[in-house]
Amino acid sequence: MRPAPRMFTRQDLGEGAYALSSEQARYLGRVLRLGPGADIRLFNGRQGEWVYRLARIDGRGGEAMPVEQRRLQAEPSGKPVLLFAPLKRGPTELIAQKATEMGAVRLQPVITSRTNRDQVRIDRLHTIAVEAAEQCERLSVPDIAEPVPLDDGLRTVESYVFCDEAGDQPNEPWGGEMGRAGLADRVFGEVSASPDAVLVGPEGGFTPDERARLRADPRALPISLGPRILRAETAALVALTLWQVRFGDLA
Ligand code: SAM
């Protein structure tokens, strides 16, 4: 039997009838062909997950009544935050989906020297994040922030993993071998407190000047993601996974 569908809402849960939006009613009624008596699961990022039972539903809306709270809301940890340079539409939307699945609490686009996009469709990325949260059984949806200059983005966190794909010789391909950052397993093994965020650069990478400043930043934890140069959207997913394995819910 198919599990009750999950839907995100901003409304409070557990008290009184829940009014379905027309969009929700269309999805539940027309797509899933559910009617009165069917259960749905609602979550709002604050009160865990509740089972509601459809009382009335039609093409314009409907109503559901609370049955029970199925899952408690864990205390928000506030991390990891993903600091990333906006990419073309497809890869940016992929980052929104995969970062949600990997437990990012906030997506903070940062504008670096080589970032080729300074705008993101917040509403579209939020919709993608909601769908990903509903599908992966998360109890929250990451915040999607407006893009800010790199330094402003870094100021929103106390510490961050700096995914540095290169060495310290700017005239060498990918910065050469000198000063290459350590691999996550070793670097993370040397820290006790979990970094607040992971930082991934744009398609064109960080400039030598940006890299020098980031490497000199005491709040940064530079790591290499291995010998291959990953696409930014791949690097974001890998970095969040490594973070969860060492500091989060994959540990
Ligand atoms: N530096 C290359 C360039 O100039 O085209 C590639 C940048 S890469 C496509 C985008 C971002 O992903 C990098 O800035 C870095 O943050 C991250 N990244 C990719 N591969 C990586 C690796 N092997 N180690 C660490 N970070 C990596």
Residues whose N, C-alpha, C, O or C-beta is under 5 A from the ligand:
A	BS01	SAM	C163 D164 E165 L199 V200 G201 P202 E203 G204 G205 F206 I223 S224 L225 G226 P227 R228 I229 L230 R231 A232 A235
